């Protein structure tokens, strides 16, 4: 309670001292006077045309570039493996012996009678 009364007294003293200040007067400078131009006068004479400038000299041709190096030759490819030899074919069976035939002989004679 002692502190609250003390604080109240300090605040009221500060607020009363703020009211006693004299007001500060700020004067704003007047804006400068701007002259308004009158009517435009007659146009002046046209000036002379200027001379055309000289053409610049042509530049030198650039140096030719250096020739490139030749590329390396490629490596030789790997040789393929030799193929295997094929197997021999199987030998065929021997054929059967033919039968012995009969020994009967037939003789055919032409006939002597002409046919009509």
Biopython code that builds the backbone (N, CA, C, O; Angstrom):
import numpy as np
from Bio.PDB.StructureBuilder import StructureBuilder

atoms = [
    (1, "UNK", "N", (0.803, -1.159, 0.000)),
    (1, "UNK", "CA", (0.000, 0.000, 0.000)),
    (1, "UNK", "C", (0.873, 1.261, 0.000)),
    (1, "UNK", "O", (0.545, 2.250, -0.654)),
    (2, "UNK", "N", (1.994, 1.215, 0.743)),
    (2, "UNK", "CA", (2.890, 2.367, 0.787)),
    (2, "UNK", "C", (3.435, 2.662, -0.617)),
    (2, "UNK", "O", (3.613, 3.814, -1.013)),
    (3, "UNK", "N", (3.687, 1.591, -1.336)),
    (3, "UNK", "CA", (4.275, 1.777, -2.670)),
    (3, "UNK", "C", (3.253, 2.313, -3.658)),
    (3, "UNK", "O", (3.610, 3.111, -4.524)),
    (4, "UNK", "N", (2.005, 1.907, -3.559)),
    (4, "UNK", "CA", (0.994, 2.373, -4.504)),
    (4, "UNK", "C", (0.733, 3.866, -4.342)),
    (4, "UNK", "O", (0.498, 4.562, -5.329)),
    (5, "UNK", "N", (0.771, 4.371, -3.091)),
    (5, "UNK", "CA", (0.565, 5.796, -2.859)),
    (5, "UNK", "C", (1.768, 6.564, -3.413)),
    (5, "UNK", "O", (1.611, 7.627, -4.015)),
    (6, "UNK", "N", (2.963, 6.018, -3.205)),
    (6, "UNK", "CA", (4.170, 6.669, -3.697)),
    (6, "UNK", "C", (4.152, 6.744, -5.230)),
    (6, "UNK", "O", (4.507, 7.769, -5.811)),
    (7, "UNK", "N", (3.749, 5.681, -5.857)),
    (7, "UNK", "CA", (3.693, 5.642, -7.324)),
    (7, "UNK", "C", (2.651, 6.633, -7.842)),
    (7, "UNK", "O", (2.876, 7.292, -8.857)),
    (8, "UNK", "N", (1.513, 6.743, -7.152)),
    (8, "UNK", "CA", (0.469, 7.674, -7.548)),
    (8, "UNK", "C", (0.972, 9.113, -7.465)),
    (8, "UNK", "O", (0.634, 9.937, -8.315)),
    (9, "UNK", "N", (1.756, 9.414, -6.476)),
    (9, "UNK", "CA", (2.282, 10.759, -6.297)),
    (9, "UNK", "C", (3.278, 11.091, -7.406)),
    (9, "UNK", "O", (3.281, 12.210, -7.918)),
    (10, "UNK", "N", (4.119, 10.130, -7.780)),
    (10, "UNK", "CA", (5.122, 10.379, -8.830)),
    (10, "UNK", "C", (4.432, 10.600, -10.169)),
    (10, "UNK", "O", (4.809, 11.500, -10.920)),
    (11, "UNK", "N", (3.435, 9.798, -10.470)),
    (11, "UNK", "CA", (2.731, 9.914, -11.752)),
    (11, "UNK", "C", (1.990, 11.241, -11.837)),
    (11, "UNK", "O", (2.008, 11.885, -12.886)),
    (12, "UNK", "N", (1.348, 11.658, -10.772)),
    (12, "UNK", "CA", (0.600, 12.926, -10.821)),
    (12, "UNK", "C", (1.560, 14.105, -10.963)),
    (12, "UNK", "O", (1.224, 15.090, -11.620)),
    (13, "UNK", "N", (2.749, 14.025, -10.361)),
    (13, "UNK", "CA", (3.715, 15.121, -10.485)),
    (13, "UNK", "C", (4.216, 15.216, -11.924)),
    (13, "UNK", "O", (4.365, 16.316, -12.458)),
    (14, "UNK", "N", (4.469, 14.096, -12.541)),
    (14, "UNK", "CA", (4.928, 14.102, -13.929)),
    (14, "UNK", "C", (3.845, 14.627, -14.868)),
    (14, "UNK", "O", (4.138, 15.387, -15.791)),
    (15, "UNK", "N", (2.623, 14.233, -14.640)),
    (15, "UNK", "CA", (1.548, 14.668, -15.533)),
    (15, "UNK", "C", (1.286, 16.165, -15.404)),
    (15, "UNK", "O", (0.966, 16.817, -16.398)),
    (16, "UNK", "N", (1.417, 16.728, -14.194)),
    (16, "UNK", "CA", (1.211, 18.156, -14.015)),
    (16, "UNK", "C", (2.360, 18.961, -14.613)),
    (16, "UNK", "O", (2.153, 20.062, -15.122)),
    (17, "UNK", "N", (3.566, 18.410, -14.551)),
    (17, "UNK", "CA", (4.700, 19.147, -15.111)),
    (17, "UNK", "C", (4.619, 19.158, -16.642)),
    (17, "UNK", "O", (5.119, 20.086, -17.277)),
    (18, "UNK", "N", (4.013, 18.165, -17.221)),
    (18, "UNK", "CA", (3.867, 18.128, -18.667)),
    (18, "UNK", "C", (2.886, 19.188, -19.126)),
    (18, "UNK", "O", (3.009, 19.672, -20.252)),
    (19, "UNK", "N", (1.928, 19.568, -18.318)),
    (19, "UNK", "CA", (0.936, 20.559, -18.713)),
    (19, "UNK", "C", (1.496, 21.970, -18.675)),
    (19, "UNK", "O", (0.945, 22.861, -19.320)),
    (20, "UNK", "N", (2.577, 22.199, -17.935)),
    (20, "UNK", "CA", (3.118, 23.528, -17.785)),
    (20, "UNK", "C", (4.036, 23.935, -18.937)),
    (20, "UNK", "O", (4.571, 25.044, -18.917)),
    (21, "UNK", "N", (4.227, 23.122, -19.890)),
    (21, "UNK", "CA", (5.145, 23.441, -20.991)),
    (21, "UNK", "C", (4.544, 24.503, -21.897)),
    (21, "UNK", "O", (3.332, 24.557, -22.107)),
    (22, "UNK", "N", (5.415, 25.339, -22.424)),
    (22, "UNK", "CA", (4.982, 26.380, -23.347)),
    (22, "UNK", "C", (4.857, 25.749, -24.738)),
    (22, "UNK", "O", (5.677, 24.908, -25.105)),
    (23, "UNK", "N", (3.848, 26.141, -25.511)),
    (23, "UNK", "CA", (3.702, 25.554, -26.845)),
    (23, "UNK", "C", (4.831, 26.021, -27.786)),
    (23, "UNK", "O", (5.282, 27.165, -27.720)),
    (24, "UNK", "N", (5.270, 25.104, -28.660)),
    (24, "UNK", "CA", (6.326, 25.403, -29.620)),
    (24, "UNK", "C", (5.669, 25.838, -30.922)),
    (24, "UNK", "O", (4.771, 25.162, -31.422)),
    (25, "UNK", "N", (6.114, 26.966, -31.472)),
    (25, "UNK", "CA", (5.539, 27.490, -32.696)),
    (25, "UNK", "C", (6.502, 27.161, -33.842)),
    (25, "UNK", "O", (7.693, 27.468, -33.785)),
    (26, "UNK", "N", (5.958, 26.537, -34.869)),
    (26, "UNK", "CA", (6.756, 26.194, -36.040)),
    (26, "UNK", "C", (6.256, 27.043, -37.189)),
    (26, "UNK", "O", (5.061, 27.055, -37.481)),
    (27, "UNK", "N", (7.171, 27.762, -37.852)),
    (27, "UNK", "CA", (6.784, 28.589, -38.994)),
    (27, "UNK", "C", (7.166, 27.864, -40.270)),
    (27, "UNK", "O", (8.284, 27.372, -40.422)),
    (28, "UNK", "N", (6.217, 27.811, -41.172)),
    (28, "UNK", "CA", (6.425, 27.136, -42.450)),
    (28, "UNK", "C", (6.838, 28.187, -43.462)),
    (28, "UNK", "O", (6.152, 29.200, -43.607)),
    (29, "UNK", "N", (7.956, 27.971, -44.176)),
    (29, "UNK", "CA", (8.372, 28.976, -45.153)),
    (29, "UNK", "C", (7.375, 29.053, -46.308)),
    (29, "UNK", "O", (6.728, 28.064, -46.652)),
    (30, "UNK", "N", (7.266, 30.224, -46.889)),
    (30, "UNK", "CA", (6.336, 30.425, -47.998)),
    (30, "UNK", "C", (6.880, 29.756, -49.247)),
    (30, "UNK", "O", (8.093, 29.651, -49.434)),
    (31, "UNK", "N", (5.958, 29.298, -50.112)),
    (31, "UNK", "CA", (6.354, 28.638, -51.353)),
    (31, "UNK", "C", (6.975, 29.667, -52.289)),
    (31, "UNK", "O", (6.514, 30.808, -52.335)),
    (32, "UNK", "N", (8.029, 29.284, -53.051)),
    (32, "UNK", "CA", (8.652, 30.253, -53.959)),
    (32, "UNK", "C", (7.691, 30.625, -55.088)),
    (32, "UNK", "O", (6.857, 29.815, -55.492)),
    (33, "UNK", "N", (7.810, 31.831, -55.584)),
    (33, "UNK", "CA", (6.947, 32.325, -56.648)),
    (33, "UNK", "C", (7.476, 31.790, -57.975)),
    (33, "UNK", "O", (8.668, 31.878, -58.269)),
    (34, "UNK", "N", (6.551, 31.228, -58.775)),
    (34, "UNK", "CA", (6.926, 30.663, -60.062)),
    (34, "UNK", "C", (6.464, 31.617, -61.145)),
    (34, "UNK", "O", (5.303, 32.027, -61.162)),
    (35, "UNK", "N", (7.371, 31.977, -62.057)),
    (35, "UNK", "CA", (7.023, 32.880, -63.140)),
    (35, "UNK", "C", (6.289, 32.104, -64.216)),
    (35, "UNK", "O", (6.704, 31.010, -64.598)),
    (36, "UNK", "N", (5.190, 32.678, -64.705)),
    (36, "UNK", "CA", (4.407, 32.039, -65.760)),
    (36, "UNK", "C", (4.897, 32.603, -67.084)),
    (36, "UNK", "O", (4.934, 33.822, -67.252)),
    (37, "UNK", "N", (5.280, 31.733, -68.044)),
    (37, "UNK", "CA", (5.795, 32.245, -69.319)),
    (37, "UNK", "C", (4.681, 32.878, -70.151)),
    (37, "UNK", "O", (3.510, 32.520, -70.022)),
    (38, "UNK", "N", (5.065, 33.816, -70.998)),
    (38, "UNK", "CA", (4.119, 34.497, -71.878)),
    (38, "UNK", "C", (3.915, 33.699, -73.150)),
    (38, "UNK", "O", (4.337, 32.544, -73.209)),
    (39, "UNK", "N", (3.298, 34.254, -74.152)),
    (39, "UNK", "CA", (3.072, 33.532, -75.407)),
    (39, "UNK", "C", (4.397, 33.252, -76.119)),
    (39, "UNK", "O", (5.355, 34.011, -75.979)),
    (40, "UNK", "N", (4.442, 32.165, -76.877)),
    (40, "UNK", "CA", (5.665, 31.752, -77.560)),
    (40, "UNK", "C", (5.996, 32.713, -78.679)),
    (40, "UNK", "O", (5.105, 33.256, -79.333)),
    (41, "UNK", "N", (7.304, 32.922, -78.897)),
    (41, "UNK", "CA", (7.755, 33.810, -79.958)),
    (41, "UNK", "C", (7.843, 33.063, -81.274)),
    (41, "UNK", "O", (7.538, 31.871, -81.312)),
    (42, "UNK", "N", (8.253, 33.720, -82.361)),
    (42, "UNK", "CA", (8.348, 33.050, -83.666)),
    (42, "UNK", "C", (9.493, 32.036, -83.666)),
    (42, "UNK", "O", (10.469, 32.178, -82.931)),
    (43, "UNK", "N", (9.348, 31.009, -84.509)),
    (43, "UNK", "CA", (10.357, 29.952, -84.592)),
    (43, "UNK", "C", (11.623, 30.497, -85.220)),
    (43, "UNK", "O", (11.556, 31.371, -86.084)),
    (44, "UNK", "N", (12.784, 29.994, -84.797)),
    (44, "UNK", "CA", (14.057, 30.428, -85.356)),
    (44, "UNK", "C", (14.338, 29.718, -86.670)),
    (44, "UNK", "O", (13.616, 28.799, -87.057)),
    (45, "UNK", "N", (15.399, 30.152, -87.357)),
    (45, "UNK", "CA", (15.752, 29.547, -88.629)),
    (45, "UNK", "C", (16.265, 28.129, -88.412)),
    (45, "UNK", "O", (16.811, 27.792, -87.361)),
    (46, "UNK", "N", (16.067, 27.297, -89.462)),
    (46, "UNK", "CA", (16.537, 25.918, -89.408)),
    (46, "UNK", "C", (18.044, 25.908, -89.551)),
    (46, "UNK", "O", (18.598, 26.626, -90.384)),
    (47, "UNK", "N", (18.713, 25.093, -88.742)),
    (47, "UNK", "CA", (20.167, 25.015, -88.800)),
    (47, "UNK", "C", (20.630, 24.236, -90.022)),
    (47, "UNK", "O", (19.846, 23.521, -90.648)),
    (48, "UNK", "N", (21.905, 24.379, -90.357)),
    (48, "UNK", "CA", (22.484, 23.685, -91.515)),
    (48, "UNK", "C", (22.633, 22.197, -91.203)),
    (48, "UNK", "O", (22.829, 21.804, -90.054)),
    (49, "UNK", "N", (22.534, 21.376, -92.260)),
    (49, "UNK", "CA", (22.684, 19.929, -92.103)),
    (49, "UNK", "C", (24.156, 19.600, -91.917)),
    (49, "UNK", "O", (25.005, 20.174, -92.600)),
    (50, "UNK", "N", (24.469, 18.705, -91.024)),
    (50, "UNK", "CA", (25.859, 18.337, -90.760)),
    (50, "UNK", "C", (26.404, 17.428, -91.846)),
    (50, "UNK", "O", (25.638, 16.781, -92.560)),
    (51, "UNK", "N", (27.732, 17.375, -91.976)),
    (51, "UNK", "CA", (28.387, 16.525, -92.968)),
    (51, "UNK", "C", (28.321, 15.066, -92.523)),
    (51, "UNK", "O", (28.270, 14.756, -91.333)),
    (52, "UNK", "N", (28.322, 14.182, -93.521)),
    (52, "UNK", "CA", (28.303, 12.753, -93.207)),
    (52, "UNK", "C", (29.700, 12.330, -92.760)),
    (52, "UNK", "O", (30.703, 12.775, -93.320)),
    (53, "UNK", "N", (29.753, 11.489, -91.773)),
    (53, "UNK", "CA", (31.038, 11.024, -91.251)),
    (53, "UNK", "C", (31.704, 10.046, -92.205)),
    (53, "UNK", "O", (31.045, 9.454, -93.059)),
    (54, "UNK", "N", (32.999, 9.882, -92.057)),
    (54, "UNK", "CA", (33.767, 8.954, -92.897)),
    (54, "UNK", "C", (33.480, 7.506, -92.499)),
    (54, "UNK", "O", (33.176, 7.199, -91.347)),
    (55, "UNK", "N", (33.591, 6.621, -93.513)),
    (55, "UNK", "CA", (33.440, 5.192, -93.225)),
    (55, "UNK", "C", (34.695, 4.692, -92.535)),
    (55, "UNK", "O", (35.799, 5.148, -92.832)),
    (56, "UNK", "N", (34.526, 3.764, -91.625)),
    (56, "UNK", "CA", (35.672, 3.182, -90.939)),
    (56, "UNK", "C", (36.409, 2.208, -91.849)),
    (56, "UNK", "O", (35.831, 1.672, -92.795)),
    (57, "UNK", "N", (37.676, 1.984, -91.561)),
    (57, "UNK", "CA", (38.489, 1.053, -92.353)),
    (57, "UNK", "C", (38.040, -0.380, -92.073)),
    (57, "UNK", "O", (37.579, -0.694, -90.976)),
    (58, "UNK", "N", (38.183, -1.247, -93.080)),
    (58, "UNK", "CA", (37.785, -2.640, -92.915)),
    (58, "UNK", "C", (38.812, -3.335, -92.033)),
    (58, "UNK", "O", (40.012, -3.085, -92.154)),
    (59, "UNK", "N", (38.355, -4.187, -91.166)),
    (59, "UNK", "CA", (39.246, -4.898, -90.251)),
    (59, "UNK", "C", (40.027, -5.997, -90.958)),
    (59, "UNK", "O", (39.646, -6.452, -92.037)),
    (60, "UNK", "N", (41.115, -6.412, -90.340)),
    (60, "UNK", "CA", (41.944, -7.475, -90.895)),
    (60, "UNK", "C", (41.269, -8.828, -90.713)),
    (60, "UNK", "O", (40.493, -9.038, -89.781)),
    (61, "UNK", "N", (41.586, -9.742, -91.634)),
    (61, "UNK", "CA", (41.025, -11.092, -91.532)),
    (61, "UNK", "C", (41.725, -11.818, -90.390)),
    (61, "UNK", "O", (42.928, -11.654, -90.188)),
    (62, "UNK", "N", (40.987, -12.602, -89.660)),
    (62, "UNK", "CA", (41.544, -13.349, -88.535)),
    (62, "UNK", "C", (42.446, -14.481, -88.993)),
    (62, "UNK", "O", (42.368, -14.925, -90.139)),
    (63, "UNK", "N", (43.304, -14.946, -88.091)),
    (63, "UNK", "CA", (44.210, -16.044, -88.401)),
    (63, "UNK", "C", (43.435, -17.336, -88.570)),
    (63, "UNK", "O", (42.383, -17.536, -87.963)),
    (64, "UNK", "N", (43.990, -18.232, -89.429)),
    (64, "UNK", "CA", (43.350, -19.531, -89.642)),
    (64, "UNK", "C", (43.665, -20.421, -88.447)),
    (64, "UNK", "O", (44.780, -20.397, -87.927)),
    (65, "UNK", "N", (42.716, -21.178, -88.028)),
    (65, "UNK", "CA", (42.918, -22.069, -86.889)),
    (65, "UNK", "C", (43.876, -23.203, -87.215)),
    (65, "UNK", "O", (44.123, -23.502, -88.383)),
    (66, "UNK", "N", (44.410, -23.827, -86.187)),
    (66, "UNK", "CA", (45.344, -24.936, -86.361)),
    (66, "UNK", "C", (44.597, -26.199, -86.754)),
    (66, "UNK", "O", (43.433, -26.389, -86.400)),
    (67, "UNK", "N", (45.297, -27.067, -87.502)),
    (67, "UNK", "CA", (44.704, -28.330, -87.924)),
    (67, "UNK", "C", (44.646, -29.257, -86.717)),
    (67, "UNK", "O", (45.587, -29.313, -85.925)),
    (68, "UNK", "N", (43.565, -29.966, -86.582)),
    (68, "UNK", "CA", (43.408, -30.883, -85.457)),
    (68, "UNK", "C", (44.280, -32.130, -85.599)),
    (68, "UNK", "O", (44.703, -32.473, -86.703)),
    (69, "UNK", "N", (44.542, -32.795, -84.498)),
    (69, "UNK", "CA", (45.351, -34.010, -84.500)),
    (69, "UNK", "C", (44.535, -35.183, -85.044)),
    (69, "UNK", "O", (43.312, -35.229, -84.918)),
    (70, "UNK", "N", (45.255, -36.127, -85.653)),
    (70, "UNK", "CA", (44.583, -37.315, -86.167)),
    (70, "UNK", "C", (44.263, -38.234, -84.996)),
    (70, "UNK", "O", (45.061, -38.376, -84.069)),
    (71, "UNK", "N", (43.104, -38.848, -85.046)),
    (71, "UNK", "CA", (42.689, -39.745, -83.970)),
    (71, "UNK", "C", (43.476, -41.051, -83.977)),
    (71, "UNK", "O", (44.069, -41.416, -84.992)),
    (72, "UNK", "N", (43.482, -41.745, -82.860)),
    (72, "UNK", "CA", (44.183, -43.019, -82.739)),
    (72, "UNK", "C", (43.427, -44.118, -83.475)),
    (72, "UNK", "O", (42.204, -44.081, -83.610)),
    (73, "UNK", "N", (44.200, -45.103, -83.949)),
    (73, "UNK", "CA", (43.578, -46.231, -84.641)),
    (73, "UNK", "C", (42.994, -47.169, -83.595)),
    (73, "UNK", "O", (43.574, -47.353, -82.525)),
    (74, "UNK", "N", (41.861, -47.752, -83.902)),
    (74, "UNK", "CA", (41.204, -48.654, -82.963)),
    (74, "UNK", "C", (41.952, -49.973, -82.800)),
    (74, "UNK", "O", (42.748, -50.348, -83.661)),
    (75, "UNK", "N", (41.703, -50.663, -81.718)),
    (75, "UNK", "CA", (42.338, -51.957, -81.448)),
    (75, "UNK", "C", (41.732, -53.039, -82.329)),
    (75, "UNK", "O", (40.582, -52.947, -82.758)),
    (76, "UNK", "N", (42.539, -54.071, -82.588)),
    (76, "UNK", "CA", (42.059, -55.190, -83.395)),
    (76, "UNK", "C", (41.082, -56.006, -82.563)),
    (76, "UNK", "O", (41.287, -56.224, -81.369)),
    (77, "UNK", "N", (40.036, -56.444, -83.207)),
    (77, "UNK", "CA", (39.027, -57.226, -82.502)),
    (77, "UNK", "C", (39.536, -58.624, -82.129)),
    (77, "UNK", "O", (40.520, -59.101, -82.694)),
    (78, "UNK", "N", (38.876, -59.264, -81.195)),
    (78, "UNK", "CA", (39.249, -60.604, -80.738)),
    (78, "UNK", "C", (38.842, -61.622, -81.787)),
    (78, "UNK", "O", (37.764, -61.531, -82.375)),
    (79, "UNK", "N", (39.744, -62.621, -82.019)),
    (79, "UNK", "CA", (39.429, -63.648, -83.007)),
    (79, "UNK", "C", (38.438, -64.627, -82.404)),
    (79, "UNK", "O", (38.471, -64.921, -81.209)),
    (80, "UNK", "N", (37.560, -65.122, -83.255)),
    (80, "UNK", "CA", (36.574, -66.104, -82.796)),
    (80, "UNK", "C", (37.211, -67.478, -82.584)),
    (80, "UNK", "O", (38.296, -67.752, -83.096)),
    (81, "UNK", "N", (36.532, -68.335, -81.827)),
    (81, "UNK", "CA", (37.039, -69.678, -81.556)),
    (81, "UNK", "C", (36.776, -70.583, -82.756)),
    (81, "UNK", "O", (35.828, -70.380, -83.515)),
    (82, "UNK", "N", (37.645, -71.592, -82.909)),
    (82, "UNK", "CA", (37.481, -72.555, -83.994)),
    (82, "UNK", "C", (36.315, -73.477, -83.640)),
    (82, "UNK", "O", (36.195, -73.925, -82.500)),
    (83, "UNK", "N", (35.462, -73.756, -84.620)),
    (83, "UNK", "CA", (34.301, -74.618, -84.371)),
    (83, "UNK", "C", (34.701, -76.086, -84.203)),
    (83, "UNK", "O", (35.768, -76.502, -84.654)),
    (84, "UNK", "N", (33.841, -76.860, -83.556)),
    (84, "UNK", "CA", (34.101, -78.294, -83.372)),
    (84, "UNK", "C", (33.817, -79.047, -84.666)),
    (84, "UNK", "O", (32.936, -78.670, -85.438)),
    (85, "UNK", "N", (34.583, -80.123, -84.890)),
    (85, "UNK", "CA", (34.360, -80.941, -86.080)),
    (85, "UNK", "C", (33.112, -81.779, -85.857)),
    (85, "UNK", "O", (32.871, -82.269, -84.754)),
    (86, "UNK", "N", (32.321, -81.939, -86.911)),
    (86, "UNK", "CA", (31.102, -82.721, -86.803)),
    (86, "UNK", "C", (31.388, -84.211, -86.619)),
    (86, "UNK", "O", (32.475, -84.686, -86.949)),
    (87, "UNK", "N", (30.403, -84.947, -86.089)),
    (87, "UNK", "CA", (30.543, -86.393, -85.887)),
    (87, "UNK", "C", (30.396, -87.127, -87.227)),
    (87, "UNK", "O", (29.700, -86.669, -88.133)),
    (88, "UNK", "N", (31.075, -88.285, -87.326)),
    (88, "UNK", "CA", (30.931, -89.114, -88.523)),
    (88, "UNK", "C", (29.531, -89.701, -88.535)),
    (88, "UNK", "O", (28.989, -90.044, -87.484)),
    (89, "UNK", "N", (28.940, -89.819, -89.725)),
    (89, "UNK", "CA", (27.616, -90.423, -89.837)),
    (89, "UNK", "C", (27.678, -91.935, -89.587)),
    (89, "UNK", "O", (28.732, -92.553, -89.740)),
    (90, "UNK", "N", (26.550, -92.518, -89.206)),
    (90, "UNK", "CA", (26.527, -93.961, -88.962)),
    (90, "UNK", "C", (26.493, -94.692, -90.300)),
    (90, "UNK", "O", (25.895, -94.230, -91.272)),
    (91, "UNK", "N", (27.142, -95.827, -90.315)),
    (91, "UNK", "CA", (27.243, -96.611, -91.541)),
    (91, "UNK", "C", (25.901, -97.304, -91.778)),
    (91, "UNK", "O", (25.283, -97.795, -90.833)),
    (92, "UNK", "N", (25.442, -97.346, -93.044)),
    (92, "UNK", "CA", (24.170, -97.977, -93.370)),
    (92, "UNK", "C", (24.242, -99.512, -93.291)),
    (92, "UNK", "O", (25.317, -100.111, -93.343)),
    (93, "UNK", "N", (23.044, -100.126, -93.161)),
    (93, "UNK", "CA", (22.985, -101.601, -93.104)),
    (93, "UNK", "C", (23.283, -102.181, -94.483)),
    (93, "UNK", "O", (23.028, -101.553, -95.510)),
    (94, "UNK", "N", (23.807, -103.345, -94.479)),
    (94, "UNK", "CA", (24.065, -104.069, -95.727)),
    (94, "UNK", "C", (22.732, -104.608, -96.231)),
    (94, "UNK", "O", (21.944, -105.146, -95.452)),
    (95, "UNK", "N", (22.472, -104.466, -97.546)),
    (95, "UNK", "CA", (21.215, -104.944, -98.118)),
    (95, "UNK", "C", (21.117, -106.481, -98.129)),
    (95, "UNK", "O", (22.130, -107.179, -98.082)),
    (96, "UNK", "N", (19.875, -106.987, -98.191)),
    (96, "UNK", "CA", (19.667, -108.441, -98.246)),
    (96, "UNK", "C", (20.037, -108.965, -99.630)),
    (96, "UNK", "O", (19.894, -108.271, -100.636)),
    (97, "UNK", "N", (20.499, -110.166, -99.653)),
    (97, "UNK", "CA", (20.828, -110.821, -100.923)),
    (97, "UNK", "C", (19.516, -111.257, -101.570)),
    (97, "UNK", "O", (18.624, -111.789, -100.909)),
    (98, "UNK", "N", (19.419, -111.014, -102.902)),
    (98, "UNK", "CA", (18.193, -111.374, -103.615)),
    (98, "UNK", "C", (18.002, -112.905, -103.684)),
    (98, "UNK", "O", (18.968, -113.660, -103.572)),
    (99, "UNK", "N", (16.712, -113.363, -103.875)),
    (99, "UNK", "CA", (16.445, -114.809, -103.966)),
    (99, "UNK", "C", (16.870, -115.333, -105.323)),
    (99, "UNK", "O", (16.843, -114.626, -106.330)),
    (100, "UNK", "N", (17.220, -116.461, -105.314)),
    (100, "UNK", "CA", (17.611, -117.120, -106.556)),
    (100, "UNK", "C", (16.340, -117.468, -107.317)),
    (100, "UNK", "O", (15.407, -118.014, -106.729)),
    (101, "UNK", "N", (16.279, -117.159, -108.639)),
    (101, "UNK", "CA", (15.081, -117.381, -109.434)),
    (101, "UNK", "C", (14.989, -118.833, -109.987)),
    (101, "UNK", "O", (15.965, -119.580, -109.922)),
    (102, "UNK", "N", (13.771, -119.235, -110.548)),
    (102, "UNK", "CA", (13.579, -120.560, -111.172)),
    (102, "UNK", "C", (14.251, -120.568, -112.539)),
    (102, "UNK", "O", (14.386, -119.506, -113.147)),
    (103, "UNK", "N", (14.651, -121.650, -113.015)),
    (103, "UNK", "CA", (15.343, -121.741, -114.294)),
    (103, "UNK", "C", (14.415, -122.190, -115.410)),
    (103, "UNK", "O", (14.867, -122.885, -116.320)),
    (104, "UNK", "N", (13.131, -121.823, -115.381)),
    (104, "UNK", "CA", (12.190, -122.187, -116.451)),
    (104, "UNK", "C", (12.337, -121.166, -117.550)),
    (104, "UNK", "O", (12.281, -119.966, -117.283)),
    (105, "UNK", "N", (12.526, -121.611, -118.793)),
    (105, "UNK", "CA", (12.731, -120.730, -119.906)),
    (105, "UNK", "C", (11.493, -120.772, -120.772)),
    (105, "UNK", "O", (11.010, -121.860, -121.084)),
    (106, "UNK", "N", (10.955, -119.620, -121.177)),
    (106, "UNK", "CA", (9.774, -119.532, -122.037)),
    (106, "UNK", "C", (10.234, -118.954, -123.347)),
    (106, "UNK", "O", (10.908, -117.924, -123.378)),
    (107, "UNK", "N", (9.860, -119.636, -124.473)),
    (107, "UNK", "CA", (10.239, -119.170, -125.786)),
    (107, "UNK", "C", (8.951, -118.752, -126.477)),
    (107, "UNK", "O", (8.002, -119.536, -126.515)),
    (108, "UNK", "N", (8.886, -117.555, -127.018)),
    (108, "UNK", "CA", (7.720, -117.038, -127.713)),
    (108, "UNK", "C", (8.096, -116.945, -129.185)),
    (108, "UNK", "O", (9.095, -116.328, -129.553)),
    (109, "UNK", "N", (7.225, -117.606, -130.060)),
    (109, "UNK", "CA", (7.477, -117.586, -131.489)),
    (109, "UNK", "C", (6.337, -116.866, -132.152)),
    (109, "UNK", "O", (5.191, -117.021, -131.731)),
    (110, "UNK", "N", (6.602, -116.098, -133.154)),
    (110, "UNK", "CA", (5.523, -115.409, -133.848)),
    (110, "UNK", "C", (4.702, -116.384, -134.710)),
    (110, "UNK", "O", (5.251, -117.339, -135.259)),
    (111, "UNK", "N", (3.399, -116.144, -134.827)),
    (111, "UNK", "CA", (2.552, -117.027, -135.653)),
    (111, "UNK", "C", (2.688, -116.635, -137.112)),
    (111, "UNK", "O", (2.971, -115.474, -137.410)),
    (112, "UNK", "N", (2.488, -117.602, -138.056)),
    (112, "UNK", "CA", (2.663, -117.355, -139.487)),
    (112, "UNK", "C", (1.354, -116.938, -140.136)),
    (112, "UNK", "O", (1.380, -116.627, -141.327)),
    (113, "UNK", "N", (0.239, -116.904, -139.475)),
    (113, "UNK", "CA", (-1.050, -116.515, -140.057)),
    (113, "UNK", "C", (-1.274, -115.051, -139.779)),
    (113, "UNK", "O", (-1.221, -114.576, -138.644)),
    (114, "UNK", "N", (-1.529, -114.357, -140.873)),
    (114, "UNK", "CA", (-1.762, -112.941, -140.686)),
    (114, "UNK", "C", (-3.160, -112.725, -140.128)),
    (114, "UNK", "O", (-4.073, -113.473, -140.474)),
    (115, "UNK", "N", (-3.343, -111.792, -139.332)),
    (115, "UNK", "CA", (-4.652, -111.498, -138.756)),
    (115, "UNK", "C", (-5.310, -110.351, -139.486)),
    (115, "UNK", "O", (-4.671, -109.368, -139.863)),
    (116, "UNK", "N", (-6.643, -110.510, -139.677)),
    (116, "UNK", "CA", (-7.375, -109.477, -140.419)),
    (116, "UNK", "C", (-7.879, -108.423, -139.523)),
    (116, "UNK", "O", (-8.518, -107.476, -139.982)),
]
sb = StructureBuilder()
sb.init_structure("model")
sb.init_model(0)
sb.init_chain("A")
sb.init_seg("    ")
for serial, (resi, resn, name, xyz) in enumerate(atoms, 1):
    if name == "N":
        sb.init_residue(resn, " ", resi, " ")
    sb.init_atom(name, np.array(xyz, "f"), 0.0, 1.0, " ", f" {name:<3s}", serial, name[0])
structure = sb.get_structure()
